[in-house]
Amino acid sequence: MPKLHPVLCADIGGSFIDCAVVTSDGAVRDRRKVPTPCHDLDAFLASLVAFAAPHAGAPLHIALAGLQDPESGACTAANIPCINGVKLAPRLAALLDRPVRIGNDADCFTLAETRLGAGLGHRNVFGLILGTGVGGGVVMEGRLVVGGGGVTGEWGHGPVIPHVPGAERLVPCFPCGCGQRGCIDTIGGARGLERLYRWAGGEAARDSREILAAWQDGEPVAARTMTLYLDYLSSALALAVNLIGASVVPAGGGLSDAPALLEALDRATRAKLLRRPDGRLIVQSRLGGNAGLLGAAFL
Ligand SMILES: [Zn+2]
């Protein structure tokens, strides 16, 4: 167990601020959850001040569903508009009179799994998020890699599904929230899987869980959806794993709770790697819902 001082940690998403004290033995204490004030910066700062006030002197580390530019310190978070462009760490440090560090939540997930979870003992780890959308984080030689603009491990963005005008019924190339077309994020998370299933001719009302259940029951449209899904995702993941030399890929996020999906994705990905491990490469997160908080402690 790496040595940790007590650290105040906050896992901040578009819906909730999840806070706790992470103690030197890696335990999570005094946990509380409040709705994220997404449109009111003063209220957002006040929530963190209220959490930190009783714990004088302890540093505050934040796992953010967004990015902090390592050069400028400015944050961006699509679902928390009030902090866009704000240099949150120095602002909070001045308010709280203590050190404040901010990391991307997928990066914190990857750090936590490397130090305490499914990546323990591995030097190079690719953290895989299969949630509402997809995301990722990179640990190389045991250290978190933070890229330019705070962007690292974003295997879900960058067009990989070809856009062939007139062939929209043959190739599932959808516009992406990042402004490109054909990114893995458009089909990879829960919303993406549902989009792909509708494209393949499936019922519009079915959610990702129902689609996965239909796949396991052998329903033809769900089977066709998953054949495409696994082929596209495994290709992008194989490229990411070849690129960074990851020897383990811990997976988190809602879709990672489906063992059959992870197993199939692991098999498809390993078949496309240059160095094929004998055992599992893509494995379920060991820390689950605590990974963001625990990873923030290691920032
Ligand atoms: Zn994209």
Boltz pocket constraint, residues with backbone or C-beta under 6 A from the ligand:
constraints:
  - pocket:
      binder: B
      contacts: [[A, 156], [A, 157], [A, 158], [A, 176], [A, 177], [A, 178], [A, 179], [A, 180], [A, 183], [A, 185]]
      max_distance: 6.0
